């Protein structure tokens, strides 16, 4: 019965990818709070109400990042969104900076560098490949046809691209293995060569590398974070405030009853 209930239950929608959160350089709870759309929520802290929340559970993911305004427009309140079934990938193998080979379309056989990764849709964008031309800024009143803009369309990592072996620059299947030092690496199935992780994979919106990041006014110094400033006490928070403020309370609390 439990197995049948699990199989016939609602299918969970796609979640935020690990690489998406890493690239954003934002706390995960901030991104989830930016995505959250609550239609109704029972009052909290009152025993006569059960904890119930009515909110959107199905989101439409695209090339718009979850914390952007464009993502909110795609998932506007009361907008019907069909659930998409995304093939789960146990070990994600494509990162920004990887050299891949396109397997479909007019650019079949060409190689390029991955510049964007969208784990929520199993997509990647390859620089200069699988492009489409669109006319932007058309003005019929002034007989202006617009400007031709070339942009890259996403490619599906499961069937439309393959990683390139750095030893012979040919496409190959890969598998994850562990080295003698215990490091998890990508290995070419055809040649057994290790495919190194590109430096571009460590980049985020805010910095190229962690060592080159410059602290701003709102950044906390690491030395301040390592300081131990908490002193555990037996008194409550209210009692500690009263002690520091010099407030003395001699009154006795009256008995209260709950029916």
N, C-alpha and C positions, 0 to 999 in steps of 0.2 A: 504494500500500500504506500509506504514512504517513497519507494523508488518510482512508482507510477505517478505519485503527486509531484515529485521532483521533475520527471520527464514531461509531464503535461502542464506544469506550471508556467508562469510568464517568463519569456526569454529576456534576460537582462540586456540592455542596450550597451553600446561601446563605452568604455571608460576612458579617462584621460591617460594618455601614454606617458611612460616614464621619461622618454626623451623630450616630450613636449614640456613637461614640468622642468626638466633640467635646462632646456633652452630658454625658458621664460625667466629663470633666475628669480622666481617668486615663490612664496610659501604655498604649499598645496592647499591649505585651508582657505587662503585668499582666492585662489583660482576657483575652487568649488563654491565659495560664497558669491563670486561674481557670476557664476553660472546658475545659481539656485533661483528658482521661481516658485514662491509659496503662494498658493491661492487661498488657503485657509489653515489656521493653526489654533488649536485649543489653548486657553490660558495656561501658563506654566506656574507651578508653585501652589496650585489650589487642588486639594484632595478630591473635590467633587468632579474633577475633569480628568479623563484619561488622556495620556499623551498621544495625540493624533495630529498628523500633518498631511495636508493635501497639497502636493506639489508635482511639478513636471518631472517625469522619470525618463522620457524619451527625448533625445536631443538629435539635431541634425548637425553632424560634423562635416567640415569641408576644409578648404585651405585657409579659412579664417580661424585664427587662434581662439580658444575658449574665453580669454579675458578681454577680447576686443569688442568694440561696439557693433561691428559687422556680424559677429556671432550672435549677439543679442537680437539683431534684426532678422537673422535667419530663424531664430527660435522665439519669435514674438509671442506674447501671451495669447492664449486661445487660438493659436495657429496649429492646425492639424498636421502632424508629422508622422509619416509611416516609419515603422520600425525596420531598420536595416540589419541584416544578418551578416556579420563580418567573420571571416575565417580566422580562428584563433591561431596565433603563432607562439609556440613555446619559447623559442630562443630567437630574439630579433637579431638579424645579421647585417642590416644596412644602416650606415651612419653617415653623417655629413662629412664630405671629403673623400668618400669611397669612389673608386673608378668602377663603373658598371658598363655593361653592354646591353643595348636595347634589342629585344627579340621580336617586336611587332612594328607595324606601320612603315611609313616612308623612310624612317631612320633606322630600319632594321640592320643590325650588324655594326652600327656606329657605337663608339664609346664616349663617355662623358663623366663629369664629376657631379656627385650628389650635392645639392645645395640646400634642400629642405626635406624634412622627414615628417610625415603625418601618420603616427602609429594608430590613431583612432580609425583610419580608413585603409590601413596597409598601403599607403601611398608614399612615393618619393618623387621629387622633381629633379630632373637632370639638366644641368646648365646647357642651354643652346639646342636641346634635342626634344623631339615630340612637341614642336611648337605650332602655334596657330596665330593667324593674323586677324586682328579686329580693327574696325574703324571706330575711332573715338572722337567725340566733339563734333558730330555732324550738325550743320546748320543749313536747313533747306531755304530759309528766308534770304540768306546772303549767298546762296549757291556755293556753300563751302562743304566739300565732301567729307571733311574730317581728316584725322591723322591716322596713319597705319601703325598699329602697335603690335609687336610680336611678343607673345608670352608663352611660357612653357606649361603644358598640361601635365597633370600627375600621371604616374605609371604605377601599376600594381606590382608589388614586390614578389608575389607568389608565382606569377606566370609571365610577366612582361619584361623583366630585367634579370640579369645574372651578374654576380661579382666577377671581376677580372683578376686572374692570377698574375701577381707582379713578376713572376719568373719568366713567363713567355707572352704576357699581355693577351691571353685568350680567356674567354668566359669559362667558368667552372662552377660546379656545385661545391658547397662548403659544409663542414660540420665542426661543431665545437668540441675541443679537446682540452686537456690539462697538461701543462708542461711539468718538468721535474720539480720546478720551484712551486708548483701549485697554482700557476697563473692560467686563467681560462682564455684561450685564444681561438681564432678562426683558422682552420686548416683546409687547404684545397684538397678535394677528393682525388683529383687526377694526378697531381704531382706531389702531394704531401707537404707543400710549402706553406709556411705560416703567413697569413695575410695580416699585416700589422694594422693597428688601429690608427686612423689618420689624426693628425693634430687638430684638424678642423672640428672633430667630434667634441672637443672640450670647449668650444666657443659657445657663448650665450649672447643674448641681446646686449648685455652690459659690458662684456669684456672678451678679448681674444683668448687670453690665458689667465689663470688665477694669479700668477705672479705679477702680471702687468696691470692688474686692477688697481686703480687709485681710489682711496677712500674719500668719501664725500662728507658733507657736514652732518648728515643724518646717519652715518655709519658708526657703529659702536666699535671701539678699539678692542682688539683681542685680549689685551692685558686686563681690561675692565671686566670682560666676560669671565675670566678665570678667577677673579677675586671672590672669596666666600664672604658674603655679607649677611647671610641668614643665621640667626642665633635661635635655636629651638627653645621654646618656653612652655610651661604648663598652662599659662593663662590663655584665654581666648583673645581674638583680635580686638574686641571691644574693650576688654580689660587692659590690654597692652596700650591702647590709645589713651584710656583714662589715666594709666600710670604715668605716661609721658607728659600728659597735659596737666597733671596734678589734681585730677578730679577724684574726690572721695565720695563713695556711695554707701550710706549707712542704712538705707531703707530696705525693708524686706519685701520681696515680691509676693503678691497675692496668689493664691492657688487658682489654677485654671482647669477647666474640664471640657472635654470634647465628646459630643454625643453623635 
